[in-house]
Amino acid sequence: MKQILPLVSTSKSTRRPIIRLAESVYERLRQDIFAFRLLPGDRFAENDVAERLQVSRTPVREALMRLQSEGLVRGYFRSGWEIVPIDLSRFAALYDLREMIELYAVRRIAQGIGRQHEPTPAVAILFNDIAAIWRVTPAQRERDGLTVAALDEGFHLALVAAAGNPETDSVYLQVTAHIRIMRRLDFAYGECIDTTYEEHIAVLDALEAGDTDNVETLLARHIKDSHTVVQQITIDRLEQVRTEMAQFAATAPGQRKRFG
């Protein structure tokens, strides 16, 4: 049996190992949440995680604090932690806010393009670096769902950043963090990769053409369709996991599934 790692000193010379360890714990727990190996509503203690991953509580606590900032877990004073239950009505509100911010962004971009000859650096990044990721042949498209989820997040962040409003960027970053689990579910379990490429290209084409009405229509549909699909995926995945757990309990009575 592996020995649990000792607490690591927080001095500058030894701080780096604990940061790396906390990052590893964070990635492992986040993947367990996204894959529904940890279910919404599950309660646990830091010691449970430390024992399972064979680490000390310090990196576990740092990882959990980071997950809490992303809205994936929440801590209770002297009562452990909980995987945040999925509140579909809250996600609906977040997707509405996302739509409002992105529609505002494309209007600002279109107005800016009409007023000046040279694009701002953020607009240039959107139409060059970001566009190059999506304007590829079908054979060149990325096929790993979680990689595309990260690219999709980058596309929409760049779209909002190109509007040139740092306060909007700040709010949108928070929205993005809160809906990240839904976005990853969409790409991990849905069949939206080709559709995403095609819709992103259409948005960029309409925006570069200065067709504000069309780009707003395309973007609003893109966001609404994504929300509808991911909501159904979430419901289906939760039902599947609960069915599997019920079957496990029926075939192995008296056994308690370990954390994670």
C-alpha positions as CSV (number, residue, x, y, z in Angstrom):
1,M,0.0,0.0,0.0
2,K,1.4,3.4,-0.9
3,Q,2.2,5.8,1.9
4,I,0.2,9.0,2.0
5,L,2.5,11.9,1.0
6,P,3.5,14.2,3.9
7,L,2.5,17.8,4.0
8,V,4.7,19.9,1.8
9,S,6.3,23.0,3.1
10,T,5.0,26.3,1.6
11,S,8.5,27.9,1.3
12,K,9.4,29.2,-2.1
13,S,12.0,26.4,-2.6
14,T,9.4,23.6,-2.0
15,R,6.1,25.3,-3.0
16,R,6.3,24.0,-6.6
17,P,5.7,20.3,-5.9
18,I,2.5,21.0,-4.0
19,I,1.2,23.2,-6.8
20,R,1.8,20.4,-9.2
21,L,0.2,17.9,-6.9
22,A,-2.8,20.1,-6.4
23,E,-3.1,20.5,-10.2
24,S,-3.1,16.7,-10.6
25,V,-5.8,16.3,-7.9
26,Y,-7.9,19.0,-9.5
27,E,-7.8,17.4,-12.9
28,R,-8.7,14.0,-11.5
29,L,-11.6,15.3,-9.6
30,R,-12.8,17.5,-12.4
31,Q,-12.8,14.6,-14.8
32,D,-14.7,12.4,-12.3
33,I,-17.3,15.1,-12.0
34,F,-17.6,15.6,-15.8
35,A,-17.9,11.8,-16.3
36,F,-20.5,11.5,-13.5
37,R,-18.2,9.1,-11.6
38,L,-19.0,11.7,-8.9
39,L,-22.7,12.4,-8.9
40,P,-24.3,15.8,-8.2
41,G,-25.2,15.8,-4.6
42,D,-22.5,13.4,-3.5
43,R,-21.0,14.4,-0.1
44,F,-17.4,13.6,1.0
45,A,-14.6,14.7,3.3
46,E,-11.1,15.8,2.3
47,N,-9.7,12.7,3.9
48,D,-11.8,10.5,1.5
49,V,-10.1,12.2,-1.5
50,A,-6.6,12.1,0.2
51,E,-6.9,8.4,1.0
52,R,-8.2,7.5,-2.5
53,L,-5.5,9.5,-4.3
54,Q,-2.8,8.7,-1.8
55,V,-1.9,12.3,-1.2
56,S,-2.0,14.7,1.8
57,R,-4.9,16.9,2.5
58,T,-3.1,20.1,1.5
59,P,-3.2,19.6,-2.3
60,V,-6.7,18.2,-1.9
61,R,-7.9,21.3,-0.2
62,E,-6.3,23.6,-2.8
63,A,-7.9,21.5,-5.6
64,L,-11.3,21.6,-4.0
65,M,-11.1,25.4,-3.5
66,R,-10.4,25.8,-7.2
67,L,-13.3,23.5,-8.1
68,Q,-15.5,25.6,-5.7
69,S,-14.5,28.8,-7.6
70,E,-15.7,27.1,-10.8
71,G,-19.1,26.2,-9.2
72,L,-18.4,22.4,-9.3
73,V,-18.2,21.7,-5.6
74,R,-19.1,23.5,-2.4
75,G,-17.7,23.3,1.1
76,Y,-19.5,23.2,4.4
77,F,-17.9,24.4,7.6
78,R,-16.8,21.2,9.5
79,S,-19.2,19.2,7.3
80,G,-17.1,18.3,4.3
81,W,-17.8,18.9,0.6
82,E,-20.6,18.3,-1.9
83,I,-20.7,17.9,-5.7
84,V,-22.9,20.8,-6.7
85,P,-26.3,19.5,-7.8
86,I,-27.1,20.3,-11.4
87,D,-29.8,23.0,-11.4
88,L,-31.1,23.1,-14.9
89,S,-33.0,26.4,-14.3
90,R,-29.7,28.0,-13.2
91,F,-28.0,26.8,-16.3
92,A,-30.9,28.1,-18.4
93,A,-30.3,31.6,-16.8
94,L,-26.6,31.3,-17.5
95,Y,-27.2,30.5,-21.1
96,D,-29.5,33.5,-21.4
97,L,-26.8,35.7,-20.0
98,R,-24.3,34.1,-22.3
99,E,-26.5,34.9,-25.3
100,M,-27.0,38.5,-24.2
101,I,-23.2,39.1,-23.8
102,E,-22.3,37.4,-27.1
103,L,-25.0,39.3,-29.1
104,Y,-23.8,42.5,-27.6
105,A,-20.2,41.6,-28.6
106,V,-21.0,40.9,-32.3
107,R,-22.9,44.2,-32.5
108,R,-19.9,46.0,-31.1
109,I,-17.5,44.3,-33.4
110,A,-19.6,45.0,-36.5
111,Q,-19.9,48.7,-35.5
112,G,-16.2,48.9,-34.9
113,I,-15.4,47.4,-38.3
114,G,-17.7,49.9,-40.0
115,R,-16.0,52.9,-38.3
116,Q,-12.3,52.1,-38.8
117,H,-10.0,50.8,-41.5
118,E,-7.6,48.8,-39.3
119,P,-9.0,46.1,-37.0
120,T,-8.1,46.2,-33.3
121,P,-5.6,43.6,-32.1
122,A,-8.4,41.5,-30.5
123,V,-10.5,41.6,-33.7
124,A,-7.4,40.6,-35.7
125,I,-6.9,37.6,-33.4
126,L,-10.5,36.6,-33.9
127,F,-10.4,36.8,-37.7
128,N,-6.9,35.3,-38.1
129,D,-5.7,33.0,-35.4
130,I,-9.1,31.9,-34.1
131,A,-10.7,31.7,-37.6
132,A,-7.8,29.5,-38.8
133,I,-8.7,26.8,-36.2
134,W,-12.2,26.5,-37.6
135,R,-11.7,27.1,-41.3
136,V,-10.2,23.8,-42.1
137,T,-11.4,20.9,-44.2
138,P,-13.5,18.1,-42.6
139,A,-10.5,15.8,-42.7
140,Q,-8.5,18.3,-40.7
141,R,-11.1,18.8,-37.9
142,E,-10.2,17.8,-34.4
143,R,-12.2,14.7,-33.3
144,D,-11.5,14.5,-29.6
145,G,-14.6,15.9,-27.9
146,L,-13.0,17.4,-24.9
147,T,-10.3,19.1,-27.1
148,V,-13.1,20.6,-29.2
149,A,-14.9,21.7,-26.1
150,A,-11.8,23.7,-25.1
151,L,-11.5,25.1,-28.6
152,D,-15.1,26.1,-28.6
153,E,-14.7,27.9,-25.3
154,G,-11.7,29.7,-26.8
155,F,-13.8,30.8,-29.9
156,H,-16.5,32.3,-27.8
157,L,-14.1,34.0,-25.4
158,A,-12.3,35.5,-28.4
159,L,-15.6,36.7,-29.8
160,V,-16.4,38.6,-26.6
161,A,-12.9,39.9,-26.2
162,A,-13.0,41.4,-29.7
163,A,-15.8,43.7,-28.6
164,G,-13.2,45.6,-26.5
165,N,-15.0,45.9,-23.2
166,P,-12.9,44.6,-20.3
167,E,-15.9,44.6,-17.9
168,T,-17.9,42.4,-20.2
169,D,-14.9,40.1,-20.5
170,S,-14.8,39.8,-16.7
171,V,-18.4,38.8,-16.5
172,Y,-18.2,36.5,-19.4
173,L,-15.2,34.6,-17.9
174,Q,-17.4,33.9,-14.9
175,V,-20.3,32.7,-17.1
176,T,-17.9,30.5,-19.0
177,A,-16.5,28.9,-15.9
178,H,-20.0,28.1,-14.6
179,I,-21.2,26.5,-17.8
180,R,-18.0,24.6,-18.5
181,I,-19.4,21.3,-17.2
182,M,-22.3,21.6,-19.6
183,R,-20.1,22.5,-22.6
184,R,-17.9,19.5,-21.9
185,L,-20.9,17.2,-21.7
186,D,-22.1,18.4,-25.0
187,F,-18.8,17.5,-26.7
188,A,-18.1,14.4,-24.7
189,Y,-21.5,12.7,-25.2
190,G,-23.1,14.6,-28.1
191,E,-22.5,14.6,-31.8
192,C,-22.0,18.2,-32.4
193,I,-18.4,18.5,-33.6
194,D,-19.1,19.0,-37.3
195,T,-22.1,21.2,-36.6
196,T,-19.9,23.4,-34.3
197,Y,-17.3,23.8,-37.0
198,E,-19.9,24.8,-39.6
199,E,-21.7,27.2,-37.4
200,H,-18.6,28.9,-36.2
201,I,-17.5,29.4,-39.8
202,A,-20.9,30.8,-40.7
203,V,-20.7,33.3,-37.8
204,L,-17.3,34.5,-38.8
205,D,-18.3,34.8,-42.4
206,A,-21.4,36.9,-41.5
207,L,-19.4,39.0,-39.1
208,E,-16.6,39.8,-41.6
209,A,-19.3,40.7,-44.2
210,G,-20.8,43.2,-41.8
211,D,-24.2,41.4,-41.9
212,T,-25.1,42.2,-38.3
213,D,-28.7,40.9,-38.5
214,N,-27.6,37.5,-39.9
215,V,-24.7,37.1,-37.4
216,E,-27.0,37.7,-34.5
217,T,-29.6,35.2,-35.9
218,L,-26.9,32.6,-36.4
219,L,-25.2,33.1,-33.0
220,A,-28.5,33.1,-31.1
221,R,-29.6,29.8,-32.8
222,H,-26.1,28.3,-32.1
223,I,-26.3,29.1,-28.4
224,K,-30.0,28.0,-28.0
225,D,-29.5,24.7,-29.9
226,S,-26.4,23.9,-27.8
227,H,-28.3,24.6,-24.5
228,T,-31.2,22.4,-25.6
229,V,-29.0,19.5,-26.6
230,V,-26.8,19.6,-23.5
231,Q,-29.7,19.8,-21.2
232,Q,-31.1,16.6,-22.7
233,I,-27.7,14.9,-22.5
234,T,-27.4,15.8,-18.8
235,I,-30.8,14.3,-18.0
236,D,-30.0,11.2,-20.0
237,R,-26.6,10.7,-18.4
238,L,-27.9,11.2,-14.9
239,E,-30.6,8.6,-15.5
240,Q,-28.1,6.2,-17.0
241,V,-25.8,6.5,-14.0
242,R,-28.6,6.1,-11.5
243,T,-29.9,3.0,-13.3
244,E,-26.4,1.5,-13.3
245,M,-26.0,2.2,-9.5
246,A,-29.4,0.6,-8.8
247,Q,-28.3,-2.5,-10.7
248,F,-25.1,-2.6,-8.8
249,A,-26.9,-2.3,-5.5
250,A,-29.3,-5.1,-6.5
251,T,-26.5,-7.5,-7.5
252,A,-24.1,-6.6,-4.7
253,P,-26.3,-6.1,-1.6
254,G,-24.6,-4.8,1.5
255,Q,-21.7,-3.4,-0.5
256,R,-21.1,0.3,-0.3
257,K,-19.5,1.9,-3.4
258,R,-16.3,3.8,-2.4
259,F,-16.0,7.5,-3.0
260,G,-15.2,8.1,-6.6
